[in-house]
C-alpha cells in the first residue's frame, strides 16, 4: 500500500486481525469522518450485507 496516512489504515487492520475481529466487528467500530481509516469501516460494511454508506 502506498499513499497518505496508509500507516494508520495498516495499523487498524493489523490490530483487528490480532483480535480476530470479523467484518461485522469492524463495521461496528466508530470512525471519525473524514479520515482514511473510515475506508476500513466502509469495506466492512460492504462485506456485511452490502451496507456501505459511501458508495
PDB file with SEQRES, HELIX, SHEET and CRYST1 records, atoms N, CA, C and O in Angstrom:
SEQRES   1 A   55  UNK UNK UNK UNK UNK UNK UNK UNK UNK UNK UNK UNK UNK          
SEQRES   2 A   55  UNK UNK UNK UNK UNK UNK UNK UNK UNK UNK UNK UNK UNK          
SEQRES   3 A   55  UNK UNK UNK UNK UNK UNK UNK UNK UNK UNK UNK UNK UNK          
SEQRES   4 A   55  UNK UNK UNK UNK UNK UNK UNK UNK UNK UNK UNK UNK UNK          
SEQRES   5 A   55  UNK UNK UNK                                                  
HELIX    1 AA1 UNK A    6  UNK A   18  1                                  13    
HELIX    2 AA2 UNK A   23  UNK A   28  1                                   6    
HELIX    3 AA3 UNK A   38  UNK A   47  1                                  10    
CRYST1    1.000    1.000    1.000  90.00  90.00  90.00 P 1           1          
ATOM      1  N   UNK A   1       0.835  -1.168   0.000  1.00  0.00           N  
ATOM      2  CA  UNK A   1       0.000   0.000   0.000  1.00  0.00           C  
ATOM      3  C   UNK A   1       0.884   1.237   0.000  1.00  0.00           C  
ATOM      4  O   UNK A   1       1.908   1.293   0.681  1.00  0.00           O  
ATOM      5  N   UNK A   2       0.468   2.214  -0.772  1.00  0.00           N  
ATOM      6  CA  UNK A   2       1.199   3.473  -0.860  1.00  0.00           C  
ATOM      7  C   UNK A   2       0.178   4.598  -0.825  1.00  0.00           C  
ATOM      8  O   UNK A   2      -0.840   4.544  -1.514  1.00  0.00           O  
ATOM      9  N   UNK A   3       0.454   5.607  -0.028  1.00  0.00           N  
ATOM     10  CA  UNK A   3      -0.425   6.756  -0.004  1.00  0.00           C  
ATOM     11  C   UNK A   3      -0.368   7.477   1.324  1.00  0.00           C  
ATOM     12  O   UNK A   3       0.296   7.029   2.259  1.00  0.00           O  
ATOM     13  N   UNK A   4      -1.067   8.598   1.403  1.00  0.00           N  
ATOM     14  CA  UNK A   4      -1.074   9.368   2.638  1.00  0.00           C  
ATOM     15  C   UNK A   4      -1.820   8.606   3.738  1.00  0.00           C  
ATOM     16  O   UNK A   4      -2.874   8.019   3.494  1.00  0.00           O  
ATOM     17  N   UNK A   5      -1.270   8.626   4.924  1.00  0.00           N  
ATOM     18  CA  UNK A   5      -1.895   8.035   6.117  1.00  0.00           C  
ATOM     19  C   UNK A   5      -2.118   6.530   6.010  1.00  0.00           C  
ATOM     20  O   UNK A   5      -2.908   5.967   6.768  1.00  0.00           O  
ATOM     21  N   UNK A   6      -1.420   5.866   5.066  1.00  0.00           N  
ATOM     22  CA  UNK A   6      -1.601   4.426   4.887  1.00  0.00           C  
ATOM     23  C   UNK A   6      -1.141   3.657   6.119  1.00  0.00           C  
ATOM     24  O   UNK A   6      -1.650   2.569   6.388  1.00  0.00           O  
ATOM     25  N   UNK A   7      -0.192   4.199   6.869  1.00  0.00           N  
ATOM     26  CA  UNK A   7       0.256   3.528   8.098  1.00  0.00           C  
ATOM     27  C   UNK A   7      -0.896   3.397   9.088  1.00  0.00           C  
ATOM     28  O   UNK A   7      -0.982   2.404   9.811  1.00  0.00           O  
ATOM     29  N   UNK A   8      -1.778   4.386   9.127  1.00  0.00           N  
ATOM     30  CA  UNK A   8      -2.942   4.326  10.024  1.00  0.00           C  
ATOM     31  C   UNK A   8      -3.894   3.204   9.613  1.00  0.00           C  
ATOM     32  O   UNK A   8      -4.421   2.481  10.458  1.00  0.00           O  
ATOM     33  N   UNK A   9      -4.102   3.072   8.318  1.00  0.00           N  
ATOM     34  CA  UNK A   9      -5.000   2.033   7.811  1.00  0.00           C  
ATOM     35  C   UNK A   9      -4.428   0.646   8.097  1.00  0.00           C  
ATOM     36  O   UNK A   9      -5.148  -0.253   8.531  1.00  0.00           O  
ATOM     37  N   UNK A  10      -3.122   0.480   7.850  1.00  0.00           N  
ATOM     38  CA  UNK A  10      -2.471  -0.808   8.115  1.00  0.00           C  
ATOM     39  C   UNK A  10      -2.527  -1.130   9.597  1.00  0.00           C  
ATOM     40  O   UNK A  10      -2.823  -2.264   9.971  1.00  0.00           O  
ATOM     41  N   UNK A  11      -2.247  -0.150  10.448  1.00  0.00           N  
ATOM     42  CA  UNK A  11      -2.261  -0.360  11.888  1.00  0.00           C  
ATOM     43  C   UNK A  11      -3.631  -0.834  12.352  1.00  0.00           C  
ATOM     44  O   UNK A  11      -3.733  -1.752  13.166  1.00  0.00           O  
ATOM     45  N   UNK A  12      -4.676  -0.213  11.839  1.00  0.00           N  
ATOM     46  CA  UNK A  12      -6.023  -0.612  12.238  1.00  0.00           C  
ATOM     47  C   UNK A  12      -6.335  -2.033  11.779  1.00  0.00           C  
ATOM     48  O   UNK A  12      -6.893  -2.826  12.538  1.00  0.00           O  
ATOM     49  N   UNK A  13      -5.978  -2.349  10.552  1.00  0.00           N  
ATOM     50  CA  UNK A  13      -6.232  -3.695  10.035  1.00  0.00           C  
ATOM     51  C   UNK A  13      -5.466  -4.747  10.836  1.00  0.00           C  
ATOM     52  O   UNK A  13      -6.009  -5.808  11.148  1.00  0.00           O  
ATOM     53  N   UNK A  14      -4.212  -4.458  11.168  1.00  0.00           N  
ATOM     54  CA  UNK A  14      -3.404  -5.411  11.934  1.00  0.00           C  
ATOM     55  C   UNK A  14      -3.965  -5.599  13.337  1.00  0.00           C  
ATOM     56  O   UNK A  14      -4.024  -6.724  13.834  1.00  0.00           O  
ATOM     57  N   UNK A  15      -4.374  -4.515  13.976  1.00  0.00           N  
ATOM     58  CA  UNK A  15      -4.957  -4.627  15.320  1.00  0.00           C  
ATOM     59  C   UNK A  15      -6.231  -5.464  15.289  1.00  0.00           C  
ATOM     60  O   UNK A  15      -6.443  -6.302  16.166  1.00  0.00           O  
ATOM     61  N   UNK A  16      -7.071  -5.244  14.297  1.00  0.00           N  
ATOM     62  CA  UNK A  16      -8.303  -6.020  14.183  1.00  0.00           C  
ATOM     63  C   UNK A  16      -8.010  -7.486  13.896  1.00  0.00           C  
ATOM     64  O   UNK A  16      -8.679  -8.372  14.426  1.00  0.00           O  
ATOM     65  N   UNK A  17      -7.018  -7.739  13.062  1.00  0.00           N  
ATOM     66  CA  UNK A  17      -6.641  -9.131  12.767  1.00  0.00           C  
ATOM     67  C   UNK A  17      -6.087  -9.815  14.008  1.00  0.00           C  
ATOM     68  O   UNK A  17      -6.361 -10.993  14.239  1.00  0.00           O  
ATOM     69  N   UNK A  18      -5.317  -9.097  14.804  1.00  0.00           N  
ATOM     70  CA  UNK A  18      -4.723  -9.665  16.021  1.00  0.00           C  
ATOM     71  C   UNK A  18      -5.810 -10.131  16.999  1.00  0.00           C  
ATOM     72  O   UNK A  18      -5.647 -11.143  17.680  1.00  0.00           O  
ATOM     73  N   UNK A  19      -6.906  -9.391  17.060  1.00  0.00           N  
ATOM     74  CA  UNK A  19      -8.007  -9.755  17.949  1.00  0.00           C  
ATOM     75  C   UNK A  19      -9.059 -10.616  17.250  1.00  0.00           C  
ATOM     76  O   UNK A  19     -10.146 -10.844  17.782  1.00  0.00           O  
ATOM     77  N   UNK A  20      -8.715 -11.091  16.046  1.00  0.00           N  
ATOM     78  CA  UNK A  20      -9.591 -11.957  15.256  1.00  0.00           C  
ATOM     79  C   UNK A  20     -10.994 -11.364  15.071  1.00  0.00           C  
ATOM     80  O   UNK A  20     -12.007 -12.050  15.207  1.00  0.00           O  
ATOM     81  N   UNK A  21     -11.012 -10.092  14.765  1.00  0.00           N  
ATOM     82  CA  UNK A  21     -12.276  -9.398  14.554  1.00  0.00           C  
ATOM     83  C   UNK A  21     -12.891  -9.830  13.223  1.00  0.00           C  
ATOM     84  O   UNK A  21     -12.182 -10.060  12.243  1.00  0.00           O  
ATOM     85  N   UNK A  22     -14.184  -9.932  13.207  1.00  0.00           N  
ATOM     86  CA  UNK A  22     -14.902 -10.248  11.974  1.00  0.00           C  
ATOM     87  C   UNK A  22     -15.206  -8.943  11.235  1.00  0.00           C  
ATOM     88  O   UNK A  22     -14.997  -7.855  11.770  1.00  0.00           O  
ATOM     89  N   UNK A  23     -15.693  -9.061  10.020  1.00  0.00           N  
ATOM     90  CA  UNK A  23     -16.094  -7.870   9.270  1.00  0.00           C  
ATOM     91  C   UNK A  23     -17.216  -7.148  10.005  1.00  0.00           C  
ATOM     92  O   UNK A  23     -17.281  -5.919   9.982  1.00  0.00           O  
ATOM     93  N   UNK A  24     -18.089  -7.892  10.651  1.00  0.00           N  
ATOM     94  CA  UNK A  24     -19.167  -7.279  11.434  1.00  0.00           C  
ATOM     95  C   UNK A  24     -18.588  -6.481  12.596  1.00  0.00           C  
ATOM     96  O   UNK A  24     -19.062  -5.383  12.889  1.00  0.00           O  
ATOM     97  N   UNK A  25     -17.561  -7.023  13.264  1.00  0.00           N  
ATOM     98  CA  UNK A  25     -16.897  -6.291  14.356  1.00  0.00           C  
ATOM     99  C   UNK A  25     -16.287  -4.995  13.835  1.00  0.00           C  
ATOM    100  O   UNK A  25     -16.404  -3.948  14.471  1.00  0.00           O  
ATOM    101  N   UNK A  26     -15.638  -5.067  12.678  1.00  0.00           N  
ATOM    102  CA  UNK A  26     -15.023  -3.882  12.083  1.00  0.00           C  
ATOM    103  C   UNK A  26     -16.076  -2.832  11.752  1.00  0.00           C  
ATOM    104  O   UNK A  26     -15.850  -1.637  11.942  1.00  0.00           O  
ATOM    105  N   UNK A  27     -17.215  -3.274  11.262  1.00  0.00           N  
ATOM    106  CA  UNK A  27     -18.277  -2.346  10.876  1.00  0.00           C  
ATOM    107  C   UNK A  27     -18.875  -1.637  12.080  1.00  0.00           C  
ATOM    108  O   UNK A  27     -19.415  -0.539  11.946  1.00  0.00           O  
ATOM    109  N   UNK A  28     -18.786  -2.248  13.253  1.00  0.00           N  
ATOM    110  CA  UNK A  28     -19.379  -1.656  14.458  1.00  0.00           C  
ATOM    111  C   UNK A  28     -18.490  -0.632  15.143  1.00  0.00           C  
ATOM    112  O   UNK A  28     -18.954   0.093  16.023  1.00  0.00           O  
ATOM    113  N   UNK A  29     -17.218  -0.557  14.756  1.00  0.00           N  
ATOM    114  CA  UNK A  29     -16.291   0.389  15.374  1.00  0.00           C  
ATOM    115  C   UNK A  29     -16.596   1.792  14.862  1.00  0.00           C  
ATOM    116  O   UNK A  29     -16.822   1.992  13.669  1.00  0.00           O  
ATOM    117  N   UNK A  30     -16.599   2.750  15.763  1.00  0.00           N  
ATOM    118  CA  UNK A  30     -16.843   4.138  15.391  1.00  0.00           C  
ATOM    119  C   UNK A  30     -15.584   4.737  14.766  1.00  0.00           C  
ATOM    120  O   UNK A  30     -14.495   4.634  15.331  1.00  0.00           O  
ATOM    121  N   UNK A  31     -15.736   5.355  13.611  1.00  0.00           N  
ATOM    122  CA  UNK A  31     -14.627   6.005  12.922  1.00  0.00           C  
ATOM    123  C   UNK A  31     -14.989   7.469  12.702  1.00  0.00           C  
ATOM    124  O   UNK A  31     -16.100   7.772  12.266  1.00  0.00           O  
ATOM    125  N   UNK A  32     -14.070   8.374  12.997  1.00  0.00           N  
ATOM    126  CA  UNK A  32     -14.349   9.784  12.741  1.00  0.00           C  
ATOM    127  C   UNK A  32     -14.416  10.065  11.244  1.00  0.00           C  
ATOM    128  O   UNK A  32     -13.785   9.375  10.444  1.00  0.00           O  
ATOM    129  N   UNK A  33     -15.176  11.072  10.881  1.00  0.00           N  
ATOM    130  CA  UNK A  33     -15.333  11.429   9.470  1.00  0.00           C  
ATOM    131  C   UNK A  33     -14.836  12.850   9.275  1.00  0.00           C  
ATOM    132  O   UNK A  33     -15.196  13.703  10.086  1.00  0.00           O  
ATOM    133  N   UNK A  34     -14.078  13.158   8.317  1.00  0.00           N  
ATOM    134  CA  UNK A  34     -13.488  12.294   7.308  1.00  0.00           C  
ATOM    135  C   UNK A  34     -12.091  11.839   7.731  1.00  0.00           C  
ATOM    136  O   UNK A  34     -11.281  12.655   8.170  1.00  0.00           O  
ATOM    137  N   UNK A  35     -11.815  10.579   7.605  1.00  0.00           N  
ATOM    138  CA  UNK A  35     -10.487  10.029   7.862  1.00  0.00           C  
ATOM    139  C   UNK A  35     -10.218   8.912   6.871  1.00  0.00           C  
ATOM    140  O   UNK A  35     -11.141   8.373   6.260  1.00  0.00           O  
ATOM    141  N   UNK A  36      -8.956   8.572   6.717  1.00  0.00           N  
ATOM    142  CA  UNK A  36      -8.591   7.473   5.821  1.00  0.00           C  
ATOM    143  C   UNK A  36      -9.018   6.132   6.403  1.00  0.00           C  
ATOM    144  O   UNK A  36      -9.369   5.216   5.659  1.00  0.00           O  
ATOM    145  N   UNK A  37      -8.990   6.010   7.734  1.00  0.00           N  
ATOM    146  CA  UNK A  37      -9.372   4.734   8.341  1.00  0.00           C  
ATOM    147  C   UNK A  37     -10.867   4.470   8.216  1.00  0.00           C  
ATOM    148  O   UNK A  37     -11.323   3.347   8.430  1.00  0.00           O  
ATOM    149  N   UNK A  38     -11.613   5.481   7.878  1.00  0.00           N  
ATOM    150  CA  UNK A  38     -13.037   5.281   7.633  1.00  0.00           C  
ATOM    151  C   UNK A  38     -13.250   4.313   6.463  1.00  0.00           C  
ATOM    152  O   UNK A  38     -14.299   3.676   6.366  1.00  0.00           O  
ATOM    153  N   UNK A  39     -12.267   4.207   5.588  1.00  0.00           N  
ATOM    154  CA  UNK A  39     -12.354   3.266   4.466  1.00  0.00           C  
ATOM    155  C   UNK A  39     -12.406   1.828   4.963  1.00  0.00           C  
ATOM    156  O   UNK A  39     -13.032   0.979   4.329  1.00  0.00           O  
ATOM    157  N   UNK A  40     -11.757   1.540   6.090  1.00  0.00           N  
ATOM    158  CA  UNK A  40     -11.810   0.197   6.673  1.00  0.00           C  
ATOM    159  C   UNK A  40     -13.244  -0.127   7.081  1.00  0.00           C  
ATOM    160  O   UNK A  40     -13.736  -1.225   6.822  1.00  0.00           O  
ATOM    161  N   UNK A  41     -13.903   0.824   7.714  1.00  0.00           N  
ATOM    162  CA  UNK A  41     -15.297   0.623   8.106  1.00  0.00           C  
ATOM    163  C   UNK A  41     -16.187   0.447   6.877  1.00  0.00           C  
ATOM    164  O   UNK A  41     -17.056  -0.424   6.855  1.00  0.00           O  
ATOM    165  N   UNK A  42     -15.968   1.272   5.863  1.00  0.00           N  
ATOM    166  CA  UNK A  42     -16.765   1.168   4.641  1.00  0.00           C  
ATOM    167  C   UNK A  42     -16.601  -0.206   3.989  1.00  0.00           C  
ATOM    168  O   UNK A  42     -17.575  -0.795   3.518  1.00  0.00           O  
ATOM    169  N   UNK A  43     -15.376  -0.710   3.965  1.00  0.00           N  
ATOM    170  CA  UNK A  43     -15.133  -2.040   3.393  1.00  0.00           C  
ATOM    171  C   UNK A  43     -15.846  -3.109   4.212  1.00  0.00           C  
ATOM    172  O   UNK A  43     -16.412  -4.046   3.648  1.00  0.00           O  
ATOM    173  N   UNK A  44     -15.824  -2.980   5.525  1.00  0.00           N  
ATOM    174  CA  UNK A  44     -16.504  -3.944   6.381  1.00  0.00           C  
ATOM    175  C   UNK A  44     -18.012  -3.871   6.193  1.00  0.00           C  
ATOM    176  O   UNK A  44     -18.686  -4.900   6.169  1.00  0.00           O  
ATOM    177  N   UNK A  45     -18.540  -2.675   6.061  1.00  0.00           N  
ATOM    178  CA  UNK A  45     -19.984  -2.526   5.813  1.00  0.00           C  
ATOM    179  C   UNK A  45     -20.369  -3.135   4.462  1.00  0.00           C  
ATOM    180  O   UNK A  45     -21.417  -3.768   4.338  1.00  0.00           O  
ATOM    181  N   UNK A  46     -19.531  -2.944   3.468  1.00  0.00           N  
ATOM    182  CA  UNK A  46     -19.801  -3.514   2.145  1.00  0.00           C  
ATOM    183  C   UNK A  46     -19.731  -5.037   2.184  1.00  0.00           C  
ATOM    184  O   UNK A  46     -20.464  -5.716   1.465  1.00  0.00           O  
ATOM    185  N   UNK A  47     -18.847  -5.572   3.026  1.00  0.00           N  
ATOM    186  CA  UNK A  47     -18.684  -7.022   3.121  1.00  0.00           C  
ATOM    187  C   UNK A  47     -19.809  -7.689   3.920  1.00  0.00           C  
ATOM    188  O   UNK A  47     -20.035  -8.892   3.790  1.00  0.00           O  
ATOM    189  N   UNK A  48     -20.501  -6.921   4.729  1.00  0.00           N  
ATOM    190  CA  UNK A  48     -21.584  -7.487   5.538  1.00  0.00           C  
ATOM    191  C   UNK A  48     -22.920  -6.970   5.023  1.00  0.00           C  
ATOM    192  O   UNK A  48     -23.368  -5.884   5.392  1.00  0.00           O  
ATOM    193  N   UNK A  49     -23.523  -7.739   4.194  1.00  0.00           N  
ATOM    194  CA  UNK A  49     -24.859  -7.437   3.660  1.00  0.00           C  
ATOM    195  C   UNK A  49     -24.918  -6.170   2.822  1.00  0.00           C  
ATOM    196  O   UNK A  49     -25.966  -5.531   2.731  1.00  0.00           O  
ATOM    197  N   UNK A  50     -23.779  -5.799   2.200  1.00  0.00           N  
ATOM    198  CA  UNK A  50     -23.751  -4.658   1.286  1.00  0.00           C  
ATOM    199  C   UNK A  50     -24.364  -3.399   1.892  1.00  0.00           C  
ATOM    200  O   UNK A  50     -25.279  -2.808   1.319  1.00  0.00           O  
ATOM    201  N   UNK A  51     -23.847  -2.987   3.069  1.00  0.00           N  
ATOM    202  CA  UNK A  51     -24.403  -1.853   3.792  1.00  0.00           C  
ATOM    203  C   UNK A  51     -23.528  -0.607   3.734  1.00  0.00           C  
ATOM    204  O   UNK A  51     -23.644   0.257   4.603  1.00  0.00           O  
ATOM    205  N   UNK A  52     -22.664  -0.490   2.745  1.00  0.00           N  
ATOM    206  CA  UNK A  52     -21.759   0.658   2.666  1.00  0.00           C  
ATOM    207  C   UNK A  52     -22.546   1.962   2.588  1.00  0.00           C  
ATOM    208  O   UNK A  52     -23.575   2.045   1.918  1.00  0.00           O  
ATOM    209  N   UNK A  53     -22.049   2.962   3.277  1.00  0.00           N  
ATOM    210  CA  UNK A  53     -22.700   4.271   3.310  1.00  0.00           C  
ATOM    211  C   UNK A  53     -22.287   5.109   2.103  1.00  0.00           C  
ATOM    212  O   UNK A  53     -23.134   5.689   1.425  1.00  0.00           O  
ATOM    213  N   UNK A  54     -20.984   5.169   1.839  1.00  0.00           N  
ATOM    214  CA  UNK A  54     -20.451   5.962   0.736  1.00  0.00           C  
ATOM    215  C   UNK A  54     -20.173   5.042  -0.445  1.00  0.00           C  
ATOM    216  O   UNK A  54     -19.128   4.394  -0.499  1.00  0.00           O  
ATOM    217  N   UNK A  55     -21.075   4.987  -1.358  1.00  0.00           N  
ATOM    218  CA  UNK A  55     -20.947   4.062  -2.494  1.00  0.00           C  
ATOM    219  C   UNK A  55     -20.214   4.705  -3.623  1.00  0.00           C  
ATOM    220  O   UNK A  55     -20.011   4.080  -4.664  1.00  0.00           O  
TER     221      UNK A  55                                                      
END                                                                             
